[in-house]
Amino acid sequence: MCFCIALCAGPGLANPPQKGSVTQLPIPRYVSLKASEGNVRRGPSLTHRIDWILKLRNMPLQVVAEHGHWRKVLDFEGAGGWIHYSLLSGGRTVVIVQDHLDLHNHPTAESLVTARLERNVVARLMSCKPNWCRLSSSGYKGWAPKTALWGVTQTEVFD
């Protein structure tokens, strides 16, 4: 008798990543607010009530669903709703989620500190290695551990 069905099935039988029904892009995925203001609604249409208004350009958001020209998004605090796709950008940003974050010259904790960012600062995401990401904020650039960031998955790696 085998009790390891899920573990023994192997990668060939694992569930494929979910894709958006409209864009065929991965769900969930991260985007940013393109506009300086965006209405977040209860549902995917102009007839739905506005629950809140985003007022921070470049704020990272996580797309968790799609319906026509609308995207259901979550912010770094877990608040969510529907926003029109034209207000979103594929440009990547992150929010600093710890009180103080040192940016390093290289992706190691022992390297020279180039700047210090505070909680809730939005930074542009430039590249990511397995445990570190290169950020840019207010003219400062440097590397930060992924664990201090919201807006990037722990498995993402890109240049």
DSSP file (Angstrom, degrees, kcal/mol; ACC not computed):
  #  RESIDUE AA STRUCTURE BP1 BP2  ACC     N-H-->O    O-->H-N    N-H-->O    O-->H-N    TCO  KAPPA ALPHA  PHI   PSI    X-CA   Y-CA   Z-CA
    1    1 A M              0   0    0      0, 0.0     2,-0.5     0, 0.0     0, 0.0   0.000 360.0 360.0 360.0 135.5    0.0    0.0    0.0
    2    2 A C        +     0   0    0      1,-0.1     3,-0.2     2,-0.0     0, 0.0  -0.927 360.0 178.2-113.7 128.1    1.4    3.5   -0.9
    3    3 A F        +     0   0    0     -2,-0.5     3,-0.2     1,-0.2     4,-0.1   0.138  67.4  82.3-107.5  17.6    0.6    6.6    1.1
    4    4 A C     >  +     0   0    0      1,-0.2     4,-3.1     2,-0.1     5,-0.3  -0.187  44.3 136.4-117.0  41.7    2.7    9.0   -1.0
    5    5 A I  H  > S+     0   0    0      1,-0.2     4,-1.0     2,-0.2    -1,-0.2   0.925  77.8  39.0 -55.5 -52.9    0.4    9.7   -4.0
    6    6 A A  H  4 S+     0   0    0      1,-0.2     4,-0.3    -3,-0.2    -1,-0.2   0.893 123.0  41.3 -68.4 -40.0    1.1   13.5   -4.1
    7    7 A L  H  4 S+     0   0    0      1,-0.2     3,-0.4     2,-0.1    -2,-0.2   0.824 117.8  45.0 -78.8 -31.4    4.8   13.2   -3.4
    8    8 A C  H  < S+     0   0    0     -4,-3.1    -1,-0.2     1,-0.2    -2,-0.2   0.570  89.2  85.5 -90.5  -9.4    5.5   10.2   -5.6
    9    9 A A  S  < S-     0   0    0     -4,-1.0     4,-0.2    -5,-0.3    -1,-0.2   0.816  86.9-142.9 -64.8 -29.5    3.6   11.4   -8.6
   10   10 A G    >   -     0   0    0     -3,-0.4     3,-1.2    -4,-0.3     4,-0.3  -0.029  29.3 -67.5  87.7 165.9    6.6   13.3   -9.9
   11   11 A P  G >  S+     0   0    0      0, 0.0     3,-0.8     0, 0.0    -1,-0.2   0.740 122.7  69.3 -67.4 -23.9    6.8   16.7  -11.6
   12   12 A G  G 3  S+     0   0    0      1,-0.2    -2,-0.1    -3,-0.2    -3,-0.0   0.779 105.5  40.5 -66.1 -25.3    5.1   15.4  -14.8
   13   13 A L  G <  S+     0   0    0     -3,-1.2    -1,-0.2    -4,-0.2    -3,-0.1   0.398  88.7 117.0-104.2   1.7    1.8   15.1  -13.0
   14   14 A A  S <  S-     0   0    0     -3,-0.8    -8,-0.0    -4,-0.3     0, 0.0  -0.290  79.8 -89.4 -67.3 155.7    1.9   18.3  -11.0
   15   15 A N        -     0   0    0      1,-0.1    -1,-0.1     3,-0.0     3,-0.1  -0.470  45.0-122.5 -65.4 131.1   -0.7   20.9  -11.5
   16   16 A P        -     0   0    0      0, 0.0    -1,-0.1     0, 0.0     3,-0.1  -0.365  40.4 -83.5 -69.7 156.9    0.5   23.4  -14.2
   17   17 A P        -     0   0    0      0, 0.0     2,-0.2     0, 0.0     0, 0.0  -0.297  51.1-107.1 -59.7 144.8    0.7   27.1  -13.2
   18   18 A Q        -     0   0    0      9,-0.4     9,-2.3    -3,-0.1     2,-0.3  -0.480  35.4-156.8 -73.2 143.2   -2.7   28.9  -13.5
   19   19 A K  B     -A   26   0A   0      7,-0.3     2,-0.1    -2,-0.2     6,-0.1  -0.926  24.0-100.1-123.1 149.0   -3.0   31.3  -16.4
   20   20 A G     >  -     0   0    0      5,-3.2     4,-1.5    -2,-0.3    47,-0.1  -0.389  24.3-134.0 -65.5 140.2   -5.4   34.3  -16.8
   21   21 A S  T  4 S+     0   0    0     45,-0.2    -1,-0.1     2,-0.2    46,-0.0   0.726 103.0  34.4 -68.4 -21.7   -8.4   33.6  -18.9
   22   22 A V  T  4 S+     0   0    0      3,-0.1    -1,-0.1    46,-0.1    47,-0.0   0.881 132.3  22.6 -97.4 -52.8   -7.9   36.9  -20.9
   23   23 A T  T  4 S-     0   0    0      2,-0.1    -2,-0.2     3,-0.0     0, 0.0   0.657  85.6-135.6 -92.8 -18.2   -4.2   37.4  -21.2
   24   24 A Q     <  +     0   0    0     -4,-1.5    -3,-0.1     1,-0.3     3,-0.1   0.635  61.2 136.4  63.5  15.7   -2.9   33.8  -20.7
   25   25 A L        -     0   0    0      1,-0.1    -5,-3.2    -6,-0.1    -1,-0.3  -0.531  66.4 -77.1 -85.4 159.4   -0.3   35.3  -18.3
   26   26 A P  B     -A   19   0A   0      0, 0.0    -7,-0.3     0, 0.0    -1,-0.1  -0.223  49.0-120.2 -59.4 144.1    0.5   33.6  -15.0
   27   27 A I  S    S+     0   0    0     -9,-2.3    -9,-0.4     1,-0.2    37,-0.1  -0.999  96.2  34.0-125.9 124.6   -2.0   34.1  -12.1
   28   28 A P  S    S+     0   0    0      0, 0.0     2,-0.3     0, 0.0    36,-0.2   0.608  86.9 149.1 -78.1 162.0   -1.0   35.3   -9.6
   29   29 A R  E     -B   63   0B   0     34,-1.4    34,-3.0    -2,-0.1     2,-0.4  -0.959  41.4-111.9-149.5 163.6    1.6   37.8  -11.0
   30   30 A Y  E     +B   62   0B   0     -2,-0.3     2,-0.2    32,-0.2    32,-0.2  -0.828  37.2 157.3-105.8 140.7    2.9   41.2  -10.0
   31   31 A V  E     -B   61   0B   0     30,-2.7    30,-2.5    -2,-0.4     2,-0.3  -0.738  29.4-123.0-137.8-174.9    2.3   44.5  -11.9
   32   32 A S  E     -BC  60  89B   0     57,-2.3    57,-2.8    28,-0.3     2,-0.6  -0.949  28.8 -96.1-136.2 161.0    2.4   48.2  -10.8
   33   33 A L  E     - C   0  88B   0     26,-1.9    25,-2.9    -2,-0.3    55,-0.3  -0.655  31.9-171.0 -76.6 117.5    0.0   51.1  -10.9
   34   34 A K        +     0   0    0     53,-2.8    54,-0.2    -2,-0.6    -1,-0.2   0.856  65.4  63.2 -77.7 -37.2    0.7   53.1  -14.1
   35   35 A A  S    S-     0   0    0     52,-1.1    23,-0.3     1,-0.1     3,-0.1  -0.367  84.7-122.9 -87.1 165.2   -1.5   56.0  -13.2
   36   36 A S  S    S+     0   0    0      1,-0.2     2,-0.3    21,-0.1    21,-0.2   0.559 100.6  24.6 -82.4  -7.8   -1.2   58.4  -10.3
   37   37 A E        +     0   0    0     19,-0.1     2,-0.3    18,-0.1    18,-0.2  -0.973  66.8 177.9-154.9 140.3   -4.7   57.5   -9.2
   38   38 A G  E     -D   54   0B   0     16,-2.1    16,-3.2    -2,-0.3     2,-0.4  -0.969  24.9-130.2-150.1 132.3   -6.9   54.4   -9.7
   39   39 A N  E     -D   53   0B   0     -2,-0.3     2,-0.6    14,-0.2    45,-0.4  -0.647  16.8-154.0 -80.4 130.6  -10.4   53.4   -8.6
   40   40 A V  E     -D   52   0B   0     12,-3.0    11,-2.5    -2,-0.4    12,-1.5  -0.936  20.6-162.5-106.2 121.7  -10.6   49.9   -7.0
   41   41 A R  E     -DE  50  82B   0     41,-3.3    41,-2.8    -2,-0.6     9,-0.2  -0.575  30.8-119.2-108.8 164.1  -14.1   48.5   -7.5
   42   42 A R  S    S+     0   0    0      7,-2.3     8,-0.1    -2,-0.2    -1,-0.1   0.803  96.9   9.4 -67.4 -31.5  -16.2   45.8   -5.9
   43   43 A G  S    S-     0   0    0      2,-0.3     2,-1.8     6,-0.3     5,-0.2  -0.867  94.3 -79.8-145.1 175.3  -16.6   44.0   -9.2
   44   44 A P  S    S+     0   0    0      0, 0.0     2,-0.3     0, 0.0    25,-0.1  -0.361  95.8  62.3 -84.9  60.6  -15.3   44.1  -12.8
   45   45 A S  S >  S-     0   0    0     -2,-1.8     3,-1.2    37,-0.1    -2,-0.3  -0.968  86.0-106.2-167.7 164.0  -17.3   46.9  -14.3
   46   46 A L  T 3  S+     0   0    0     -2,-0.3     4,-0.1     1,-0.2    -1,-0.0   0.677 113.7  66.1 -68.5 -17.4  -18.0   50.7  -14.0
   47   47 A T  T 3  S+     0   0    0      2,-0.1    -1,-0.2    -6,-0.0     2,-0.2   0.652  82.7  94.4 -80.1 -14.3  -21.3   49.9  -12.5
   48   48 A H  S <  S-     0   0    0     -3,-1.2    -3,-0.0    -5,-0.2     2,-0.0  -0.518  87.9 -98.2 -79.2 147.6  -19.7   48.4   -9.4
   49   49 A R        -     0   0    0     -2,-0.2    -7,-2.3    -8,-0.1     2,-0.6  -0.289  32.2-116.2 -63.5 143.2  -19.1   50.6   -6.3
   50   50 A I  E     -D   41   0B   0     -9,-0.2    -9,-0.3     1,-0.2     3,-0.1  -0.742  29.5-176.6 -80.2 120.5  -15.7   52.1   -5.8
   51   51 A D  E     -     0   0B   0    -11,-2.5     2,-0.3    -2,-0.6   -10,-0.2   0.844  64.0 -16.7 -87.0 -38.0  -14.3   50.6   -2.5
   52   52 A W  E     -D   40   0B   0    -12,-1.5   -12,-3.0   -14,-0.0     2,-0.5  -0.979  59.8-121.9-160.8 166.9  -11.1   52.6   -2.4
   53   53 A I  E     -D   39   0B   0     -2,-0.3     2,-0.4   -14,-0.2   -14,-0.2  -0.970  17.6-140.2-122.2 124.2   -8.8   54.8   -4.5
   54   54 A L  E     +D   38   0B   0    -16,-3.2   -16,-2.1    -2,-0.5     3,-0.0  -0.672  23.0 174.2 -78.5 133.2   -5.1   54.0   -5.1
   55   55 A K        +     0   0    0     -2,-0.4     2,-0.6   -18,-0.2    -1,-0.1   0.110  47.7  92.2-129.1  22.1   -3.0   57.2   -5.0
   56   56 A L    >   -     0   0    0    -18,-0.1     3,-1.9   -21,-0.1   -23,-0.3  -0.874  67.7-140.8-124.4  99.4    0.5   56.0   -5.3
   57   57 A R  T 3  S+     0   0    0     -2,-0.6   -23,-0.2     1,-0.3   -21,-0.1  -0.266  88.0  20.3 -55.8 141.3    1.9   55.8   -8.8
   58   58 A N  T 3  S+     0   0    0    -25,-2.9    -1,-0.3   -23,-0.3   -24,-0.1   0.456  83.7 156.7  75.3   5.3    4.2   52.7   -9.3
   59   59 A M    <   -     0   0    0     -3,-1.9   -26,-1.9   -26,-0.2    -1,-0.3  -0.390  45.4-118.0 -59.5 130.8    2.6   50.9   -6.3
   60   60 A P  E     -B   32   0B   0      0, 0.0    16,-0.4     0, 0.0     2,-0.3  -0.489  36.2-177.4 -72.8 144.2    3.1   47.1   -6.8
   61   61 A L  E     -B   31   0B   0    -30,-2.5   -30,-2.7    -2,-0.2     2,-0.6  -0.974  23.1-131.1-138.0 150.9   -0.1   45.0   -7.0
   62   62 A Q  E     -BF  30  74B   0     12,-2.6    12,-1.7    -2,-0.3     2,-0.5  -0.924  16.9-142.9-106.3 121.4   -0.7   41.3   -7.4
   63   63 A V  E     +BF  29  73B   0    -34,-3.0   -34,-1.4    -2,-0.6    10,-0.2  -0.721  27.9 166.1 -81.7 122.8   -3.1   40.2  -10.1
   64   64 A V  E     +     0   0B   0      8,-3.0     2,-0.3    -2,-0.5     9,-0.2   0.495  62.1  10.7-116.4  -9.1   -5.2   37.3   -8.8
   65   65 A A  E     - F   0  72B   0      7,-1.1     7,-2.2   -45,-0.0     2,-0.3  -0.982  59.0-147.3-162.6 160.8   -8.0   37.1  -11.4
   66   66 A E  E     + F   0  71B   0     -2,-0.3     2,-0.2     5,-0.2     5,-0.2  -0.979  14.3 171.5-133.9 146.6   -9.0   38.5  -14.8
   67   67 A H  E >   - F   0  70B   0      3,-2.4     3,-2.2    -2,-0.3     2,-0.1  -0.768  64.9 -58.6-153.8 106.6  -12.4   39.3  -16.4
   68   68 A G  T 3  S-     0   0    0      1,-0.3    -1,-0.2    -2,-0.2   -46,-0.1  -0.368 122.1 -12.3  57.6-126.3  -12.5   41.2  -19.7
   69   69 A H  T 3  S+     0   0    0    -25,-0.1    16,-3.1    -2,-0.1     2,-0.3   0.233 122.1  92.7 -88.1  13.3  -10.7   44.5  -19.3
   70   70 A W  E <   -FG  67  84B   0     -3,-2.2    -3,-2.4    14,-0.2     2,-0.4  -0.835  55.1-162.0-114.5 147.1  -10.6   44.2  -15.5
   71   71 A R  E     -FG  66  83B   0     12,-2.6    12,-2.4    -2,-0.3     2,-0.6  -0.993  16.7-137.4-126.3 130.8   -8.0   42.7  -13.2
   72   72 A K  E     -FG  65  82B   0     -7,-2.2    -8,-3.0    -2,-0.4    -7,-1.1  -0.781  35.9-175.8 -85.1 125.2   -8.6   41.7   -9.6
   73   73 A V  E     -FG  63  81B   0      8,-3.1     8,-1.7    -2,-0.6     2,-0.4  -0.847  22.8-154.5-125.6 157.3   -5.7   42.9   -7.6
   74   74 A L  E     -FG  62  80B   0    -12,-1.7   -12,-2.6    -2,-0.3     6,-0.2  -0.969  15.0-144.4-123.7 144.4   -4.3   42.8   -4.0
   75   75 A D    >   -     0   0    0      4,-2.4     3,-2.1    -2,-0.4   -14,-0.1  -0.449  40.7 -87.5 -97.7-179.2   -2.0   45.3   -2.4
   76   76 A F  T 3  S+     0   0    0    -16,-0.4   -15,-0.1     1,-0.3    75,-0.0   0.646 128.4  53.8 -66.6 -14.5    0.8   44.6    0.0
   77   77 A E  T 3  S-     0   0    0      2,-0.1    -1,-0.3     0, 0.0     3,-0.1   0.445 120.4-106.7 -95.6  -1.7   -1.7   44.8    3.0
   78   78 A G  S <  S+     0   0    0     -3,-2.1     2,-0.2     1,-0.3    -2,-0.1   0.427  72.3 141.3  92.7  -0.3   -4.0   42.3    1.4
   79   79 A A        +     0   0    0     -5,-0.0    -4,-2.4     1,-0.0    -1,-0.3  -0.530  29.9 179.8 -73.5 142.4   -6.7   44.8    0.4
   80   80 A G  E     + G   0  74B   0     -6,-0.2     2,-0.3    -2,-0.2    -6,-0.2  -0.882  19.8 131.1-142.6 171.4   -8.2   43.9   -3.0
   81   81 A G  E     - G   0  73B   0     -8,-1.7    -8,-3.1    -2,-0.3     2,-0.4  -0.961  53.2 -60.3 167.6-171.2  -10.7   44.7   -5.7
   82   82 A W  E     +EG  41  72B   0    -41,-2.8   -41,-3.3    -2,-0.3     2,-0.3  -0.818  43.2 178.7-105.2 136.4  -11.1   45.2   -9.4
   83   83 A I  E     - G   0  71B   0    -12,-2.4   -12,-2.6    -2,-0.4     2,-0.1  -0.980  36.1-100.8-135.5 146.2   -9.2   47.8  -11.5
   84   84 A H  E >   - G   0  70B   0    -45,-0.4     3,-1.9    -2,-0.3   -14,-0.2  -0.433  29.8-127.8 -68.2 138.2   -9.3   48.5  -15.2
   85   85 A Y  G >  S+     0   0    0    -16,-3.1     3,-1.8     1,-0.3    -1,-0.1   0.758 103.1  70.2 -60.2 -26.4   -6.3   47.0  -17.0
   86   86 A S  G 3  S+     0   0    0    -17,-0.3    -1,-0.3     1,-0.3   -16,-0.1   0.665  93.2  58.4 -68.0 -14.5   -5.3   50.4  -18.6
   87   87 A L  G <  S+     0   0    0     -3,-1.9   -53,-2.8   -53,-0.1   -52,-1.1   0.430  96.7  81.7 -91.2  -0.3   -4.3   51.7  -15.2
   88   88 A L  E <   -C   33   0B   0     -3,-1.8     2,-0.3   -55,-0.3   -55,-0.2  -0.760  58.6-161.7-111.2 153.3   -1.7   48.9  -14.8
   89   89 A S  E     -C   32   0B   0    -57,-2.8   -57,-2.3    -2,-0.3    -2,-0.0  -0.940  26.1-135.1-128.6 151.0    1.8   48.5  -16.0
   90   90 A G  S    S+     0   0    0     -2,-0.3     2,-0.1   -59,-0.2   -60,-0.1   0.533  72.1 118.0 -79.1  -6.6    4.1   45.4  -16.4
   91   91 A G        -     0   0    0    -59,-0.1     2,-0.4     1,-0.1    -2,-0.2  -0.404  66.3-126.9 -61.7 134.6    6.9   47.5  -14.9
   92   92 A R        +     0   0    0     33,-0.3    33,-2.2    -2,-0.1     2,-0.3  -0.714  36.2 161.3 -97.9 134.3    8.0   45.9  -11.6
   93   93 A T  E     -H  124   0C   0     -2,-0.4     2,-0.3    31,-0.3    31,-0.2  -0.900  18.0-152.8-136.3 165.9    8.2   47.5   -8.3
   94   94 A V  E     -H  123   0C   0     29,-2.5    29,-2.4    -2,-0.3     2,-0.4  -0.933  12.1-130.8-136.7 161.1    8.3   46.3   -4.7
   95   95 A V  E     -HI 122 150C   0     55,-2.5    55,-2.2    -2,-0.3     2,-0.4  -0.943  26.6-121.4-111.3 136.7    7.4   47.6   -1.2
   96   96 A I  E     - I   0 149C   0     25,-2.1    24,-3.0    -2,-0.4    53,-0.2  -0.652  27.1-173.5 -75.5 126.7    9.8   47.4    1.6
   97   97 A V        +     0   0    0     51,-2.6     2,-0.3    -2,-0.4    52,-0.1   0.271  56.8  71.8-112.5  10.9    8.2   45.4    4.4
   98   98 A Q  S    S-     0   0    0     50,-0.5     3,-0.1     1,-0.1    22,-0.1  -0.885  89.2-108.4-121.4 161.3   10.7   45.7    7.2
   99   99 A D  S    S+     0   0    0     -2,-0.3    20,-1.5     1,-0.2     2,-0.4   0.893 101.6   8.3 -55.5 -49.0   11.4   48.8    9.3
  100  100 A H  E     -J  118   0C   0     18,-0.2     2,-0.5    -3,-0.0    18,-0.2  -0.999  67.9-167.9-137.2 133.0   14.8   49.5    7.9
  101  101 A L  E     -J  117   0C   0     16,-3.3    16,-3.2    -2,-0.4     2,-0.4  -0.976  11.9-146.4-125.8 120.8   16.4   47.9    4.8
  102  102 A D  E     -J  116   0C   0     -2,-0.5     2,-0.5    14,-0.2    14,-0.2  -0.712  11.0-143.7 -83.2 131.0   20.0   48.3    3.9
  103  103 A L  E     -J  115   0C   0     12,-3.3    11,-3.2    -2,-0.4    12,-1.1  -0.833  21.6-150.2 -90.8 132.5   20.8   48.3    0.2
  104  104 A H  E     -JK 113 143C   0     39,-2.7    39,-3.1    -2,-0.5     9,-0.2  -0.721  21.6-128.4-107.6 154.2   24.1   46.5   -0.5
  105  105 A N  S    S+     0   0    0      7,-2.9     8,-0.1    -2,-0.3    -1,-0.1   0.800  98.6  19.4 -66.1 -31.2   26.7   47.0   -3.2
  106  106 A H  S    S-     0   0    0      2,-0.3     2,-2.5     6,-0.3     5,-0.2  -0.894  98.5 -91.0-134.7 162.8   26.7   43.3   -4.0
  107  107 A P  S    S+     0   0    0      0, 0.0     2,-0.3     0, 0.0    24,-0.1  -0.250  95.2  91.8 -77.3  56.2   24.1   40.5   -3.2
  108  108 A T  S >  S-     0   0    0     -2,-2.5     3,-1.2     4,-0.1    -2,-0.3  -0.991  77.5-129.4-143.9 147.1   25.7   39.6    0.1
  109  109 A A  T 3  S+     0   0    0     -2,-0.3    -1,-0.1     1,-0.2     4,-0.0   0.728 107.9  58.3 -67.3 -21.6   25.1   40.8    3.6
  110  110 A E  T 3  S+     0   0    0      2,-0.0    -1,-0.2    -6,-0.0     3,-0.1   0.585  86.3 100.9 -85.3 -10.4   28.8   41.5    4.1
  111  111 A S  S <  S-     0   0    0     -3,-1.2     0, 0.0    -5,-0.2     0, 0.0  -0.242  88.2 -72.7 -76.6 166.1   29.1   43.9    1.2
  112  112 A L        -     0   0    0     -8,-0.1    -7,-2.9     1,-0.1     2,-0.5  -0.250  45.9-123.5 -58.0 136.1   29.2   47.7    1.5
  113  113 A V  E     -J  104   0C   0     -9,-0.2    -9,-0.3     1,-0.1     3,-0.1  -0.736  27.4-179.1 -84.2 126.2   25.8   49.4    2.4
  114  114 A T  E     -     0   0C   0    -11,-3.2     2,-0.3    -2,-0.5   -10,-0.2   0.696  63.1 -13.9 -99.0 -23.7   24.9   52.0   -0.3
  115  115 A A  E     -J  103   0C   0    -12,-1.1   -12,-3.3    25,-0.1     2,-0.4  -0.977  56.3-126.4-167.4 166.0   21.6   53.3    1.2
  116  116 A R  E     -J  102   0C   0     -2,-0.3     2,-0.3   -14,-0.2   -14,-0.2  -0.995  21.8-164.5-127.4 127.3   18.9   52.5    3.8
  117  117 A L  E     -J  101   0C   0    -16,-3.2   -16,-3.3    -2,-0.4     2,-0.2  -0.813  12.3-135.4-108.9 151.0   15.2   52.4    2.9
  118  118 A E  E >   -J  100   0C   0     -2,-0.3     3,-1.7   -18,-0.2   -22,-0.3  -0.578  38.1 -70.7-102.3 165.8   12.3   52.5    5.3
  119  119 A R  T 3  S+     0   0    0    -20,-1.5   -22,-0.2     1,-0.2    -1,-0.2  -0.204 116.6  18.5 -52.9 141.3    9.2   50.4    5.6
  120  120 A N  T 3  S+     0   0    0    -24,-3.0    -1,-0.2     1,-0.3     2,-0.2   0.422  84.5 142.3  74.0   3.8    6.5   51.1    2.9
  121  121 A V    <   -     0   0    0     -3,-1.7   -25,-2.1   -25,-0.1     2,-0.5  -0.544  47.6-135.3 -69.2 138.9    9.0   52.7    0.5
  122  122 A V  E     -H   95   0C   0    -27,-0.2     2,-0.3    -2,-0.2   -27,-0.2  -0.861  27.5-177.8 -96.9 129.5    8.3   51.7   -3.2
  123  123 A A  E     -H   94   0C   0    -29,-2.4   -29,-2.5    -2,-0.5     2,-0.3  -0.931  30.0-109.3-127.4 150.2   11.4   50.8   -5.2
  124  124 A R  E     -HL  93 136C   0     12,-2.9    12,-1.6    -2,-0.3     2,-0.6  -0.627  30.0-132.6 -78.3 134.2   11.9   49.8   -8.8
  125  125 A L  E     + L   0 135C   0    -33,-2.2   -33,-0.3    -2,-0.3    10,-0.2  -0.796  31.1 170.4 -90.4 117.9   12.8   46.1   -9.2
  126  126 A M  E     -     0   0C   0      8,-3.0     2,-0.3    -2,-0.6     9,-0.2   0.853  59.4 -24.1 -99.1 -42.4   15.8   45.8  -11.6
  127  127 A S  E     - L   0 134C   0      7,-1.1     7,-2.9     2,-0.0    -1,-0.4  -0.974  54.5-143.1-163.6 163.3   16.8   42.2  -11.4
  128  128 A C  E     -ML 158 133C   0     30,-2.9    30,-1.7    -2,-0.3     5,-0.3  -1.000   6.4-169.0-140.7 139.9   16.7   39.2   -9.0
  129  129 A K        -     0   0    0      3,-3.6    17,-0.1    -2,-0.4    27,-0.0  -0.514  56.5 -77.3-106.0-178.8   18.9   36.3   -8.1
  130  130 A P  S    S+     0   0    0      0, 0.0    26,-0.1     0, 0.0     3,-0.1   0.854 126.4   7.9 -54.4 -38.0   17.7   33.3   -6.0
  131  131 A N  S    S+     0   0    0    -24,-0.1    15,-2.4     1,-0.1    16,-0.4   0.502 124.9  54.9-121.6  -6.7   17.8   35.2   -2.7
  132  132 A W  E     - N   0 145C   0     13,-0.3    -3,-3.6    14,-0.1     2,-0.4  -0.930  56.0-158.5-132.7 151.2   18.5   38.9   -3.6
  133  133 A C  E     -LN 128 144C   0     11,-2.8    11,-2.6    -2,-0.3     2,-0.5  -0.977  19.9-128.3-128.2 145.7   17.0   41.6   -5.8
  134  134 A R  E     -LN 127 143C   0     -7,-2.9    -8,-3.0    -2,-0.4    -7,-1.1  -0.813  35.0-172.7 -91.9 128.2   18.6   44.7   -7.2
  135  135 A L  E     -LN 125 142C   0      7,-3.4     7,-1.9    -2,-0.5     2,-0.4  -0.771  19.1-155.8-120.1 161.0   16.5   47.8   -6.5
  136  136 A S  E     +LN 124 141C   0    -12,-1.6   -12,-2.9    -2,-0.3     2,-0.3  -0.991  21.0 161.3-136.8 130.8   16.5   51.5   -7.4
  137  137 A S  E >   - N   0 140C   0      3,-2.7     3,-2.3    -2,-0.4   -14,-0.1  -0.928  67.4 -16.8-153.0 124.8   14.9   54.2   -5.3
  138  138 A S  T 3  S-     0   0    0     -2,-0.3     3,-0.1     1,-0.3   -15,-0.0   0.838 128.7 -48.0  51.7  39.7   15.3   58.0   -5.2
  139  139 A G  T 3  S+     0   0    0      1,-0.3     2,-0.3     0, 0.0    -1,-0.3   0.357 116.1 114.2  86.6  -6.7   18.6   57.7   -7.2
  140  140 A Y  E <   - N   0 137C   0     -3,-2.3    -3,-2.7     2,-0.0     2,-0.4  -0.774  43.9-170.3 -98.5 143.3   20.0   55.0   -4.9
  141  141 A K  E     + N   0 136C   0     -2,-0.3     2,-0.3    -5,-0.2    -5,-0.2  -0.970  21.7 120.5-130.6 147.7   20.7   51.5   -6.2
  142  142 A G  E     - N   0 135C   0     -7,-1.9    -7,-3.4    -2,-0.4     2,-0.3  -0.973  53.0 -78.5 175.4 177.2   21.6   48.3   -4.4
  143  143 A W  E     -KN 104 134C   0    -39,-3.1   -39,-2.7    -2,-0.3    -9,-0.2  -0.752  37.1-179.5-100.0 141.7   20.8   44.7   -3.5
  144  144 A A  E     - N   0 133C   0    -11,-2.6   -11,-2.8    -2,-0.3     2,-0.1  -0.983  34.9 -99.9-137.6 148.6   18.3   43.6   -0.9
  145  145 A P  E >   - N   0 132C   0      0, 0.0     3,-1.9     0, 0.0   -13,-0.3  -0.454  29.0-128.5 -67.3 139.5   17.2   40.2    0.4
  146  146 A K  G >  S+     0   0    0    -15,-2.4     3,-2.1     1,-0.3     6,-0.1   0.804 104.1  70.5 -57.0 -31.1   13.9   39.0   -1.1
  147  147 A T  G 3  S+     0   0    0    -16,-0.4    -1,-0.3     1,-0.3   -15,-0.1   0.675  95.1  54.6 -64.5 -15.4   12.5   38.3    2.3
  148  148 A A  G <  S+     0   0    0     -3,-1.9   -51,-2.6   -52,-0.0   -50,-0.5   0.338 100.7  78.5 -96.1   5.6   12.4   42.1    3.0
  149  149 A L  E <   -I   96   0C   0     -3,-2.1     2,-0.5   -53,-0.2     3,-0.2  -0.881  57.3-158.4-123.1 145.4   10.3   42.8   -0.2
  150  150 A W  E    S+I   95   0C   0    -55,-2.2   -55,-2.5    -2,-0.3   -74,-0.1  -0.993  77.6  53.0-116.6 127.5    6.6   42.5   -1.3
  151  151 A G  S    S+     0   0    0     -2,-0.5     2,-0.3     1,-0.4   -58,-0.1   0.422  93.5  73.6 128.4   7.7    6.1   42.3   -5.0
  152  152 A V  S    S-     0   0    0     -3,-0.2    -1,-0.4    -6,-0.1     2,-0.2  -0.993  75.3-122.2-145.9 141.3    8.4   39.5   -6.0
  153  153 A T    >   -     0   0    0     -2,-0.3     3,-1.0     1,-0.1    -7,-0.0  -0.507  25.3-119.0 -82.2 156.8    8.0   35.7   -5.5
  154  154 A Q  T 3  S+     0   0    0      1,-0.2    -1,-0.1    -2,-0.2    -8,-0.1   0.660 113.1  50.0 -68.6 -15.3   10.8   33.9   -3.6
  155  155 A T  T 3  S+     0   0    0    -24,-0.0    -1,-0.2     2,-0.0     2,-0.2   0.503  82.1 116.2-101.5  -5.0   11.5   31.8   -6.7
  156  156 A E    <   +     0   0    0     -3,-1.0     2,-0.4   -26,-0.1    -4,-0.0  -0.430  34.7 173.4 -70.0 135.4   11.8   34.6   -9.3
  157  157 A V        +     0   0    0     -2,-0.2     2,-0.3   -26,-0.0   -28,-0.2  -0.973  15.3 137.9-139.9 125.3   15.2   35.0  -11.0
  158  158 A F  B      M  128   0C   0    -30,-1.7   -30,-2.9    -2,-0.4   -32,-0.0  -0.987 360.0 360.0-161.2 160.4   15.7   37.5  -13.9
  159  159 A D              0   0    0     -2,-0.3    -1,-0.1   -32,-0.2   -30,-0.0   0.349 360.0 360.0-111.5 360.0   18.1   40.1  -15.3
